[in-house]
Each structure stands twice: as structure tokens, then as C-alpha cells.
């Protein structure tokens, strides 16, 4: 879906045709529509990815607990051992988010995401989850170098309830924006729509329209700029 820079035209007296209500006129109104439409499109994908990753976290926690049941402690796992289940859980939902981003710009687009790009996105999310787990485990091993059972339960519970949602949202939005960038024709322009995430995002919004694919003031080509950023990229129609 393309969101044009303006809604309605001005008549000879300088008044704008179209519906009453300033909030729904011009780029401001169109930008609110763009944000809402994106969120509606991604709601199911975000929910599916969150559910699959929570299941993967629970499965890994249970495997750790089972492996160390006799000693009430588990052998610490390396990042390489922990990552694969989260990569597998992430691939399909992130591919769906990428496809939705492409079709938001070109509704007839049916190009599949490149496998290497898909693997890279899923791996980045998986590594962020594992990094969150390792940070919380920290130096919490016992004298024998094992993770106590109570520590395993609390760490996985904390990541599921306090960290996972933000990571899922960030990577879903990143995949969606990547789809927008991939689908838009050469020469198209875009603008950054700020959701009040901070001064950097506002700077990007104030930059106005830039050639699609070029960097905004923060150096990002598209939102989100960081976990927690909910800004949107609006591709401007010709």
C-alpha cells in the first residue's frame, strides 16, 4: 500500500478539498494511517513469532533441567548450542513480515525472500535471545561450573516475560522495512514517521523525504532505529 504525501488538493481560494478535520489531512493523517495499517498487518506475524519463540525457550529450559536433574544443576550451554532452535522458530515469521513489507509497496509482488537474507535475520534474532540468556546467567554457576536449577528457571522466565517481546517487535519491524526497501522501484522517495521514540527519530522525521535506500540523519535507511523504536517508513507514491 502506498501512502501519498498529501490528501486532497487546494482550490483556487486556497482551501483544501476533501474531508473535514485537520488530523486526517496532508502527510500527518496519511502517516497515522500508514502506522496503523502496518501494525494491523503485522499483528498476526508478531503473535506467531512470539509464541514459537516462547515454546523454544520452554523446550530448551526443560532440556537443561532434565539433563541436570540428578544434580539439581545443568551444564552451561555455549551460544552455538543454544542458538539453533531460535533460528528455526524465527525463519517463517520473519519471511512473512518481509513479504508483507514488499506487498505494502507493491501489492502484486510475489518475490520470495532470498534464503541467505532470511537466515541472517533469523540468526540475528536468535543470537540476541541467547545473548540475553547468557547475560542473565552471568557468573551464576556453582562451584562445579553448573547452572543451579533455580537459576535456570528464573533466567528463562525473565527472558520470556521481560525481554522477548521487545526483541520480537524489533526484528519483525526490521524485516517489514527490509521488504519495503526491496520492493520499491529505483527513484522512489520515502520519509521517516516518528512515533515519539526519542530525539534521534524526530531528527529523521524532520529530514523529510529522502531518496529511498539512502540514510536518514541517524545513519539508518529505515526504521526501527533500535529495540523499542516503533517508527515507520512511508514510501511516497509518484
C-alpha positions as a Markdown table, in Angstrom:
| # | Residue | x | y | z |
|---|---|---|---|---|
| 1 | Unk | 0.0 | 0.0 | 0.0 |
| 2 | Unk | 1.4 | 3.4 | -0.9 |
| 3 | Unk | 0.6 | 6.5 | 1.2 |
| 4 | Unk | 0.8 | 9.7 | -0.7 |
| 5 | Unk | 2.3 | 12.9 | 0.7 |
| 6 | Unk | -1.0 | 14.8 | 0.6 |
| 7 | Unk | -4.7 | 14.1 | 0.8 |
| 8 | Unk | -6.9 | 16.3 | -1.4 |
| 9 | Unk | -5.9 | 19.3 | -3.5 |
| 10 | Unk | -6.3 | 23.1 | -2.9 |
| 11 | Unk | -8.9 | 25.0 | -4.8 |
| 12 | Unk | -8.5 | 28.5 | -6.1 |
| 13 | Unk | -9.4 | 30.1 | -2.8 |
| 14 | Unk | -6.6 | 28.2 | -1.1 |
| 15 | Unk | -8.9 | 25.8 | 0.7 |
| 16 | Unk | -8.3 | 22.1 | 0.7 |
| 17 | Unk | -10.8 | 19.8 | -0.8 |
| 18 | Unk | -11.6 | 16.6 | 1.0 |
| 19 | Unk | -13.0 | 15.6 | 4.4 |
| 20 | Unk | -13.2 | 18.0 | 7.2 |
| 21 | Unk | -10.7 | 17.5 | 10.1 |
| 22 | Unk | -7.1 | 18.7 | 10.1 |
| 23 | Unk | -5.8 | 15.5 | 11.7 |
| 24 | Unk | -6.7 | 13.5 | 8.6 |
| 25 | Unk | -5.2 | 15.9 | 6.1 |
| 26 | Unk | -1.8 | 16.0 | 4.4 |
| 27 | Unk | 1.1 | 13.8 | 5.3 |
| 28 | Unk | 0.2 | 13.8 | 9.0 |
| 29 | Unk | -3.1 | 12.0 | 8.5 |
| 30 | Unk | -1.7 | 9.7 | 5.9 |
| 31 | Unk | 1.2 | 8.8 | 8.2 |
| 32 | Unk | -1.1 | 7.8 | 11.0 |
| 33 | Unk | -2.9 | 5.6 | 8.6 |
| 34 | Unk | 0.4 | 4.1 | 7.5 |
| 35 | Unk | 1.4 | 3.3 | 11.1 |
| 36 | Unk | -2.0 | 1.8 | 11.9 |
| 37 | Unk | -2.1 | -0.3 | 8.7 |
| 38 | Unk | 1.4 | -1.7 | 9.3 |
| 39 | Unk | 0.6 | -2.6 | 12.9 |
| 40 | Unk | -2.6 | -4.4 | 11.8 |
| 41 | Unk | -0.7 | -6.3 | 9.0 |
| 42 | Unk | 2.0 | -7.4 | 11.4 |
| 43 | Unk | -0.2 | -8.3 | 14.4 |
| 44 | Unk | -0.6 | -12.0 | 13.4 |
| 45 | Unk | 3.1 | -12.4 | 12.4 |
| 46 | Unk | 4.3 | -10.9 | 15.7 |
| 47 | Unk | 2.0 | -13.1 | 17.7 |
| 48 | Unk | 3.1 | -16.2 | 15.9 |
| 49 | Unk | 6.8 | -15.5 | 16.2 |
| 50 | Unk | 6.4 | -14.7 | 19.9 |
| 51 | Unk | 4.5 | -17.9 | 20.5 |
| 52 | Unk | 7.0 | -20.0 | 18.7 |
| 53 | Unk | 10.0 | -18.5 | 20.5 |
| 54 | Unk | 8.3 | -18.9 | 23.9 |
| 55 | Unk | 7.9 | -22.6 | 23.1 |
| 56 | Unk | 11.5 | -22.8 | 22.0 |
| 57 | Unk | 12.6 | -21.2 | 25.3 |
| 58 | Unk | 10.4 | -23.5 | 27.3 |
| 59 | Unk | 11.7 | -26.6 | 25.5 |
| 60 | Unk | 15.3 | -25.6 | 26.0 |
| 61 | Unk | 14.8 | -24.8 | 29.7 |
| 62 | Unk | 13.2 | -28.2 | 30.2 |
| 63 | Unk | 16.1 | -29.9 | 28.3 |
| 64 | Unk | 18.5 | -28.2 | 30.6 |
| 65 | Unk | 16.6 | -29.2 | 33.7 |
| 66 | Unk | 16.3 | -32.8 | 32.6 |
| 67 | Unk | 19.9 | -33.1 | 31.7 |
| 68 | Unk | 20.9 | -31.9 | 35.2 |
| 69 | Unk | 18.1 | -33.5 | 37.2 |
| 70 | Unk | 20.3 | -35.8 | 39.2 |
| 71 | Unk | 22.5 | -32.9 | 40.5 |
| 72 | Unk | 19.7 | -30.3 | 40.5 |
| 73 | Unk | 22.0 | -28.3 | 38.2 |
| 74 | Unk | 22.7 | -28.1 | 34.5 |
| 75 | Unk | 25.8 | -27.9 | 32.4 |
| 76 | Unk | 26.1 | -24.5 | 30.8 |
| 77 | Unk | 25.5 | -24.4 | 27.1 |
| 78 | Unk | 27.5 | -22.4 | 24.6 |
| 79 | Unk | 25.9 | -19.9 | 22.3 |
| 80 | Unk | 26.4 | -22.3 | 19.4 |
| 81 | Unk | 24.5 | -25.0 | 21.3 |
| 82 | Unk | 21.6 | -22.7 | 22.3 |
| 83 | Unk | 21.0 | -20.8 | 19.0 |
| 84 | Unk | 19.6 | -23.3 | 16.5 |
| 85 | Unk | 16.1 | -23.7 | 18.0 |
| 86 | Unk | 15.5 | -20.0 | 17.9 |
| 87 | Unk | 16.8 | -19.7 | 14.3 |
| 88 | Unk | 14.4 | -22.4 | 13.3 |
| 89 | Unk | 11.4 | -20.8 | 15.1 |
| 90 | Unk | 12.2 | -17.4 | 13.5 |
| 91 | Unk | 12.6 | -18.1 | 9.8 |
| 92 | Unk | 9.0 | -18.4 | 8.7 |
| 93 | Unk | 7.5 | -15.5 | 10.7 |
| 94 | Unk | 10.3 | -13.1 | 9.6 |
| 95 | Unk | 9.9 | -14.2 | 6.0 |
| 96 | Unk | 6.2 | -13.4 | 6.3 |
| 97 | Unk | 7.0 | -10.0 | 7.7 |
| 98 | Unk | 9.4 | -9.3 | 4.8 |
| 99 | Unk | 6.7 | -10.4 | 2.3 |
| 100 | Unk | 4.2 | -8.1 | 4.0 |
| 101 | Unk | 6.6 | -5.2 | 3.7 |
| 102 | Unk | 7.1 | -5.9 | 0.0 |
| 103 | Unk | 3.4 | -6.1 | -0.7 |
| 104 | Unk | 2.7 | -2.9 | 1.2 |
| 105 | Unk | 4.7 | -1.1 | -1.6 |
| 106 | Unk | 3.7 | -3.4 | -4.5 |
| 107 | Unk | 0.5 | -5.4 | -3.9 |
| 108 | Unk | 1.3 | -7.6 | -6.9 |
| 109 | Unk | 4.7 | -8.6 | -5.6 |
| 110 | Unk | 5.3 | -12.3 | -5.1 |
| 111 | Unk | 9.1 | -12.4 | -4.9 |
| 112 | Unk | 10.4 | -14.8 | -2.2 |
| 113 | Unk | 12.9 | -13.6 | 0.3 |
| 114 | Unk | 16.5 | -14.7 | -0.5 |
| 115 | Unk | 17.4 | -17.6 | 1.7 |
| 116 | Unk | 20.7 | -16.0 | 2.8 |
| 117 | Unk | 18.9 | -12.8 | 3.9 |
| 118 | Unk | 16.3 | -14.9 | 5.7 |
| 119 | Unk | 19.0 | -16.9 | 7.6 |
| 120 | Unk | 20.8 | -13.7 | 8.5 |
| 121 | Unk | 17.7 | -12.1 | 10.1 |
| 122 | Unk | 16.7 | -15.3 | 11.9 |
| 123 | Unk | 20.2 | -15.8 | 13.2 |
| 124 | Unk | 20.5 | -12.2 | 14.4 |
| 125 | Unk | 17.3 | -12.6 | 16.4 |
| 126 | Unk | 18.4 | -16.0 | 17.8 |
| 127 | Unk | 21.8 | -14.5 | 18.8 |
| 128 | Unk | 20.1 | -11.6 | 20.6 |
| 129 | Unk | 17.9 | -14.1 | 22.6 |
| 130 | Unk | 20.9 | -16.2 | 23.5 |
| 131 | Unk | 22.9 | -13.1 | 24.5 |
| 132 | Unk | 20.1 | -12.1 | 26.8 |
| 133 | Unk | 20.1 | -15.5 | 28.4 |
| 134 | Unk | 23.9 | -15.5 | 28.9 |
| 135 | Unk | 23.9 | -12.0 | 30.3 |
| 136 | Unk | 21.4 | -13.1 | 32.9 |
| 137 | Unk | 23.2 | -16.3 | 33.8 |
| 138 | Unk | 26.4 | -14.2 | 34.2 |
| 139 | Unk | 28.7 | -15.8 | 36.7 |
| 140 | Unk | 25.9 | -17.7 | 38.4 |
| 141 | Unk | 27.4 | -21.1 | 38.0 |
| 142 | Unk | 28.0 | -23.2 | 41.2 |
| 143 | Unk | 31.4 | -24.4 | 42.4 |
| 144 | Unk | 31.3 | -27.3 | 39.9 |
| 145 | Unk | 30.6 | -24.9 | 37.0 |
| 146 | Unk | 26.9 | -25.9 | 36.7 |
| 147 | Unk | 23.8 | -23.7 | 36.5 |
| 148 | Unk | 21.6 | -24.3 | 39.5 |
| 149 | Unk | 18.1 | -25.5 | 38.7 |
| 150 | Unk | 16.5 | -22.4 | 40.3 |
| 151 | Unk | 18.8 | -20.2 | 38.3 |
| 152 | Unk | 17.8 | -21.9 | 35.1 |
| 153 | Unk | 14.1 | -21.4 | 35.8 |
| 154 | Unk | 14.4 | -17.7 | 36.8 |
| 155 | Unk | 16.6 | -16.8 | 33.8 |
| 156 | Unk | 14.4 | -18.3 | 31.2 |
| 157 | Unk | 11.3 | -16.9 | 32.8 |
| 158 | Unk | 12.8 | -13.4 | 32.8 |
| 159 | Unk | 13.7 | -13.6 | 29.2 |
| 160 | Unk | 10.3 | -14.9 | 28.2 |
| 161 | Unk | 8.4 | -12.2 | 30.2 |
| 162 | Unk | 10.7 | -9.2 | 30.1 |
| 163 | Unk | 12.9 | -9.3 | 27.0 |
| 164 | Unk | 11.4 | -11.4 | 24.3 |
| 165 | Unk | 8.5 | -9.0 | 23.3 |
| 166 | Unk | 10.8 | -6.2 | 22.6 |
| 167 | Unk | 13.2 | -8.3 | 20.5 |
| 168 | Unk | 10.3 | -9.9 | 18.5 |
| 169 | Unk | 8.8 | -6.5 | 17.7 |
| 170 | Unk | 12.2 | -5.1 | 16.7 |
| 171 | Unk | 13.1 | -7.9 | 14.3 |
| 172 | Unk | 9.5 | -8.1 | 12.8 |
| 173 | Unk | 9.6 | -4.4 | 12.1 |
| 174 | Unk | 13.1 | -4.7 | 10.7 |
| 175 | Unk | 12.0 | -7.4 | 8.3 |
| 176 | Unk | 9.0 | -5.4 | 7.2 |
| 177 | Unk | 11.1 | -2.4 | 6.4 |
| 178 | Unk | 13.6 | -4.5 | 4.5 |
| 179 | Unk | 10.7 | -5.7 | 2.4 |
| 180 | Unk | 9.7 | -2.2 | 1.7 |
| 181 | Unk | 13.2 | -1.3 | 0.6 |
| 182 | Unk | 13.4 | -4.3 | -1.6 |
| 183 | Unk | 10.1 | -3.8 | -3.4 |
| 184 | Unk | 10.2 | 0.0 | -4.1 |
| 185 | Unk | 11.3 | 1.0 | -7.7 |
| 186 | Unk | 14.5 | 3.0 | -8.2 |
| 187 | Unk | 14.0 | 6.7 | -7.9 |
| 188 | Unk | 11.2 | 6.5 | -5.3 |
| 189 | Unk | 11.4 | 8.6 | -2.2 |
| 190 | Unk | 10.4 | 7.9 | 1.4 |
| 191 | Unk | 10.0 | 9.6 | 4.8 |
| 192 | Unk | 10.5 | 8.5 | 8.4 |
| 193 | Unk | 7.4 | 8.7 | 10.5 |
| 194 | Unk | 8.3 | 9.2 | 14.2 |
| 195 | Unk | 6.4 | 7.5 | 17.0 |
| 196 | Unk | 7.9 | 9.7 | 19.6 |
| 197 | Unk | 10.7 | 7.2 | 20.3 |
| 198 | Unk | 13.3 | 9.9 | 21.0 |
| 199 | Unk | 15.2 | 12.9 | 19.6 |
| 200 | Unk | 17.1 | 10.8 | 17.0 |
| 201 | Unk | 13.9 | 9.5 | 15.5 |
| 202 | Unk | 12.5 | 13.1 | 15.5 |
| 203 | Unk | 15.6 | 14.2 | 13.6 |
| 204 | Unk | 14.9 | 11.5 | 11.0 |
| 205 | Unk | 11.3 | 12.6 | 10.6 |
| 206 | Unk | 12.3 | 16.3 | 10.3 |
| 207 | Unk | 14.6 | 15.4 | 7.4 |
| 208 | Unk | 11.5 | 15.0 | 5.2 |
| 209 | Unk | 11.6 | 12.9 | 2.1 |
| 210 | Unk | 14.9 | 11.3 | 1.1 |
| 211 | Unk | 15.7 | 9.0 | -1.9 |
| 212 | Unk | 14.7 | 5.5 | -0.9 |
| 213 | Unk | 17.6 | 3.5 | 0.4 |
| 214 | Unk | 19.7 | 6.5 | 1.4 |
| 215 | Unk | 20.4 | 7.1 | 5.0 |
| 216 | Unk | 18.4 | 9.4 | 7.3 |
| 217 | Unk | 20.4 | 11.6 | 9.8 |
| 218 | Unk | 21.0 | 8.8 | 12.2 |
| 219 | Unk | 22.5 | 6.6 | 9.5 |
| 220 | Unk | 19.6 | 4.3 | 9.3 |
| 221 | Unk | 18.0 | 3.6 | 5.9 |
| 222 | Unk | 14.7 | 2.6 | 7.5 |
| 223 | Unk | 13.1 | 2.1 | 11.0 |
| 224 | Unk | 13.4 | 0.7 | 13.6 |
| 225 | Unk | 16.5 | 2.5 | 14.8 |
| 226 | Unk | 16.7 | 0.4 | 18.0 |
| 227 | Unk | 14.7 | -2.0 | 20.1 |
| 228 | Unk | 11.7 | -0.2 | 21.3 |
| 229 | Unk | 11.5 | 2.1 | 18.2 |
| 230 | Unk | 8.1 | 1.9 | 16.5 |
| 231 | Unk | 8.7 | 4.4 | 13.8 |
| 232 | Unk | 7.6 | 3.6 | 10.2 |
| 233 | Unk | 8.9 | 4.1 | 6.7 |
| 234 | Unk | 6.4 | 5.6 | 4.3 |
| 235 | Unk | 7.2 | 5.2 | 0.7 |
| 236 | Unk | 5.9 | 8.1 | -1.3 |
| 237 | Unk | 3.8 | 7.5 | -4.4 |
| 238 | Unk | 4.9 | 9.0 | -7.7 |
